[in-house]
Every structure is written in C-alpha cells, then in structure tokens.
Amino acid sequence: MSTFSIIAVRILVTLLAVIASVGQVAYLDALSWHALGWAAPMSAQMSPPFLTLMTTDALVSFVAAGLAIVLVLHEGRRQAAGRALALALAAWSYLTAYSGVTVLLRPDAGAARSLFEAHFLIVEMVGLIGLVRFTALFPEPLVGEQLAPPPTLPGWLRPAHAISVWMLRPSAPWIVGSLLLAGLWGLMIAREQAISDAGLSPLMDMVRLLAATLVVLNLRRTWGQAGDVGRLSWLLVALVCLLSALLVVIGGNVLMGVTEWPEPPFAWRALLLDVGVLGFLSALAMSVLYRGAAKASVAVRRIASLATVVTLGLFLAAGLEALFHGGMPAGFSLRTGVGTLIAFVIVVSTYRSLMRYLEGFFAHLHVPGVAEEQST
C-alpha cells in the first residue's frame, strides 16, 4: 500500500470518527443538556429511560470511533489489517451516529439534502470494504495453497471461487463497491426514486449478504491454518461476547414473562446488548493490538461460563416462579419474587462450582484455533 493511500485511509477514518463523536455530543445536547448550542434543542420532553438508552448508544459509538483511530495509527506486523478494521469500525461508528450527524450537518430541503442522505450509503460501502479487506489480511494475507480450489469443489462453483480469490486483491473491493454504488443510484434515478433510498433497496441487501459471505469464506480459509491462532481466537471472544449478551436477554425475557413484572424504568435489554457490542468491539481491536501473553481461550471460557450461569439462574428463577404460582395447591401459592430469591441464593451458593465445571466443559470442546492455542 502506497504512502499516499495510507495517509488517505488515516484521514478518512479520523474524519468519520471525529464527525461521529461530535454528532453524538450534539445530539445528546439537543436532547437533554441544552448547553453547547451545536444543534436546535428538541422541543419534546424526553423520558429518562430514553435518555439513558441514547447515552449508552453514544458510548458504544465513542468506543468504536476511538478504537478506529487507534487501529489506523497502529504500526507493526499487522498494520494493514488494522487499517482495514479501522475503516469498518469508523464507518460503523458514523452510521450509528446517524441522528447526531443529521442534526449537526443536514442541509435545508433540496438537492443538497438528497445528496447528504445518500452519502450514508457510501459510508456503509466503505465499512463493508474494510471488513472484507480485514478478513483477507488477518492474521496473515491469504496466499499460496489457501487460494487453491478444493479438489471436491463442484465445477459450477469454480467461477464463484475464482471471483472470491480475485476479491482478495487490494483494489478489487473498491472497484466492485464503486460499480455497485453507481448501479444502485442509476437504478433509483431510472425509477424516478430518491437516491437516498438506495440503501433500502433489496439489491443493497444482496450486497450486504455477499459481503458477509466473503467475510465468512475468508475466515474459513484462515481458521485453523494460520500460524498465530491466538489472534484468530480473539474473533471467537468477540462472538462469545455478543452471544452471551443475547443469552442473558433471553433469560430475562423468560423471567419477565412468567412473573408478569412491569418493565423497569430503563431499557435493560438494549443496555445488555450494548455491553455485548462493547465486548465485541474490544475483542476485535485486541486481535490486532494485543501483544501480551494472555490467551484468548481463557477469555472465551470465562465469558461463556459466566453468561451460562446467569442464564441458568434466570431460567431457574422463572421455573420456580411458575411452580409457586401455577403448580401449588390453592391457598399455598407464594407471592411473586420468592422463587427468584431462592434461585438467587442457589446460584450464589454454587457459583464457584458451576464456573469450574463449565470452564472445564468449554475447555474440552474442540474449536479449531482455540484448541491449538490451548496446546501451546
């Protein structure tokens, strides 16, 4: 990658990250603070749960923007992969700051506003390109035997394989992305529709699906074959963080449905998912930046074990609540909350034993990459 291209990527990432962060601050100020005056204050009274949700969403965007800047400035053996991941994170931060960027920069009605709305699709395409490039470069660039078609590959799939190999070239995703953008906008103009609606087109959904397919294919080519399996394992940590948050949300939903408790005064589901996303982003950055001796397999086991214990506790609480209310004879049912309290006592009393058992269970699962890391 030329010096000019590196500087251009750094400028683009920094610009997206800074605008996203400033936009989030402007949006929060318009919602609640009314101190900076960067955007017109919102006239409607915002509820505390909504403000809490917007604040945590902004925090996730800030973290993504900060990690993007750190990654794009990172110099080392995996700096090319770091720049590609920085593009993806900066674009993601920018898109999640849509409301803030809109209140901060959106022009008045007219052609300028249409172009402004359309530029979000460009940012999304940049993010997809960055993600595809990251998986082609991490932990090492895909070369040699990894690119040869499998002997058992059907003949009708060989052209698709050849295209996927061509997409590993540095310029290929940018060429394809530019052509797809031009085609989408041209189609919208031909249909006399707003170009800002191109992101809602089913064709764009197909583009997202194809990008996801390339990401999975590239990871499949490298997983279990790369020399530095520890870094690949950090991607598994990222996935476990997201799945753990989803598990806890599912357990909470079951308990809330059984007990019919009123919703708490904060958006707990969204907050848990934000925590999972923070873990996901941090683990992705660790895969490039971390140089210590700690093994990602330990993080995988502990996060998965903790999420399993919490989820089992929530299911146990839901089961006891259902038993004490629907399974007891008339006149012997207990008040709501007793089952939850008993489940809490059981989980706390057996926490260490459960964690040891689950960590041992997850340690014996054979996961390519993690197994090799544990054996080193």
VONURO-18699 format. One record per residue (C-alpha): residue in three letters; x, y, z. Coordinates in steps of 0.02 Angstrom, whole numbers, plus 50000, padded with zeros to 5 digits. Example, Ala and Ser with C-alpha at 12.3 -4.5 7.8 and 13.67 -1.06 7.14 Angstrom:
<sites>
ala506154977550390
ser506844994750357
</sites>
This chain:
<sites>
met500005000050000
ser500745016849948
thr501115030750071
phe499765041349990
ser498465027650013
ile498945025250195
ile498785043850229
ala497105044450137
val496425029950242
arg497025038250402
ile496195054650354
leu494565045950307
val494505035650468
thr494915050550578
leu493635061450489
leu492245048550509
ala492685045350691
val492775063650738
ile491155068350649
ala490265053450729
ser490855058350903
val490435076750882
gly488745072050810
gln488345061050959
val488805075151079
ala487725087450980
tyr486265075250983
leu486385072451170
asp486505091251195
ala484945093851090
leu484035080351188
ser484485085051365
trp485945096451404
his485475112051303
ala487185119251344
leu488265118651188
gly487045125251060
trp487765114850918
ala486015109650864
ala484245115950894
pro483555109051059
met482225095551046
ser480535102651095
ala479805086251159
gln480145080751337
met481245065251334
ser480965051751464
pro482435046351574
pro482455028551503
phe482595035451327
leu484005047151377
thr484915032851462
leu484755022251306
met485385036251194
thr486855039251310
thr487405021151310
asp487195020151121
ala488285035651108
leu489575027351221
val489675012551104
ser489905024350957
phe491285033751051
val492195017451088
ala492085011850907
ala492745028850848
gly494175028450973
leu494675010650927
ala494605015250743
ile495845029450768
val497005018550873
leu496955004650742
val497265015950592
leu498795023550678
his499455006550733
glu501135001850659
gly501764984250662
arg501644967450578
arg499754968450559
gln499564986850521
ala498724983450353
ala497394972750438
gly497234986250572
arg496874999650441
ala495544988750360
leu494704985350527
ala494835003850569
leu493845007950411
ala492474995850464
leu492385002550642
ala492425020850589
ala491015017850465
trp490015008350597
ser490265022450722
tyr489715035250593
leu488165025550544
thr487635022750725
ala487815041550749
tyr486555044650610
ser485405055350717
gly486845065950781
val487635068250611
thr485935072950542
val485535086350671
leu487295093150655
leu487595093450467
arg485965090550370
pro485655104850249
asp483975112750208
ala482745103950093
gly483285102149913
ala484605093449809
ala485915095949945
arg484865086450070
ser484625071949948
leu486505070849923
phe486775071850110
glu485585057350142
ala486385047450000
his488145048850072
phe487705036950214
leu487655022850086
ile489435027350034
val489985026050215
glu489145009150232
met490005002950075
val491675008850144
gly491324999050303
leu490914983250205
ile492504985150103
gly493524987450261
leu492774971650338
val493114961350181
arg494904967650173
phe495174964150357
thr494714945850340
ala495824944550186
leu497324951450282
phe497094944550458
pro498054936950539
glu499114934950382
pro498704938850199
leu497884924350110
val499174917149989
gly499804900849917
glu498864884749947
gln497474893650039
leu496884900749872
ala496854884349775
pro495104877249743
pro494714861549844
pro494784845749739
thr492984841549788
leu492294858449736
pro490904856149605
gly491284863249435
trp489824875249438
leu490554883449595
arg492304886049525
pro491884902949443
ala491244909049613
his492864903049692
ala493874912349561
ile492894928249596
ser493174926449783
val495044924549753
trp495054939949641
met494174949649780
leu495714946849888
arg496674959549783
pro496854976449870
ser495934986149736
ala494574973449696
pro493334977749836
trp493494996349797
ile493154993449612
val491654982249647
gly490994994049781
ser491095009049664
leu490214999749524
leu488844993749642
leu488545011249708
ala488435018249531
gly487255004249481
leu486115006649632
trp485995025349608
gly485735023349422
leu484315011249454
met483495023249578
ile483625037549453
ala482895026649314
arg481425022649427
glu481235041049471
gln481535037349654
ala482615046749779
ile484425040949777
ser484405042149966
asp483255026849966
ala484555015949880
gly485085008750047
leu483325001750070
ser483364992649903
pro483314973549903
leu484844974249791
met485814982549932
asp485264968650047
met486024956449922
val487634966549925
arg487684965250115
leu487374946450103
leu488774944249976
ala489964954350085
ala489514943550235
thr489814927950128
leu491554934150079
val491954937850262
val491444920350316
leu492374912350170
asn493974921850209
leu493874916850392
arg493564898850341
arg495144899250235
thr496224905650377
trp495444897350531
gly496494882950593
gln497844886050461
ala498644902150520
gly500224901750624
asp499604914250753
val498004905450808
gly497924915850966
arg497454931150866
leu496094921850773
ser495404916350940
trp495054934450986
leu493744934250848
leu492914920050942
val492974930651100
ala492054944351005
leu490704932150951
val490524924951126
cys490274942551197
leu488804945451081
leu488034928251107
ser488214929851296
ala487264946251297
leu485894938151191
leu485784923251310
val485554934451462
val484224944551370
ile483284928551327
gly483364922751508
gly482744939651568
asn481314939351444
val480754922251507
leu480794928051688
met479844944051648
gly478544934251551
val478244921651691
thr478154934151833
glu477244947551732
trp478274960751820
pro478144978351750
glu479584984151642
pro480954992951744
pro481245011551717
phe482715008451600
ala482934999151436
trp483834984151510
arg483784973851350
ala484624987351248
leu485884990651386
leu486384972351393
leu486584971751205
asp487644987551212
val488774978851338
gly488924964151219
val489354975751075
leu490684984451181
gly491464967551216
phe491334962951032
leu492224978850976
ser493564977551109
ala493954959451064
leu494084963950879
ala495334977550921
met496294965751037
ser496554953750892
val497664966750809
leu498344977150952
tyr498664965051094
arg500454958751115
gly500374951051288
ala500434932951342
ala498614930851395
lys497674917851293
ala496014921751211
ser495424904151252
val495384908751437
ala494274923751397
val493124912851291
arg492894900251432
arg492604912951569
ile491404923951471
ala490404909051408
ser490364901251582
leu489794917251666
ala488414920151537
thr487844902051556
val487754903451746
val486744919551738
thr485574912551606
leu485304896351702
gly484934906651857
leu483624916651763
phe482824900751695
leu482854892951868
ala482014908451940
ala480684907851803
gly480374889351836
leu480194891852024
glu479034906652000
ala477934896351885
leu477944881852009
phe477494892652159
his476064901052068
gly475344888251948
gly475934871752020
met475454873852203
pro473764868952278
ala472504882752307
gly472944893052458
phe474784887652458
ser475454898652318
leu476844910552368
arg476994928752325
thr477934933952168
gly479794935652197
val480044921152317
gly480584909452177
thr481794922552111
leu482544924852284
ile482774906052306
ala483574904752134
phe484754919052177
val485294910352338
ile485594893852244
val486624902152108
val487684912152230
ser487984896752338
thr488534885952191
tyr489354899552086
arg491154893852104
ser490744875552075
leu489684879751922
met491044890751850
arg492384877351872
tyr491274864051794
leu490764874951646
glu492544881051614
gly493114862951611
phe491694858551494
phe492094872651372
ala493954868451383
his493604850951315
leu492594857251167
his493624855851008
val493614872650921
pro494884874550779
gly496134888050826
val495684888251011
ala496194870151032
glu497884873650952
glu498124888951062
gln497754879151220
ser499054866051172
thr500454878851150
</sites>
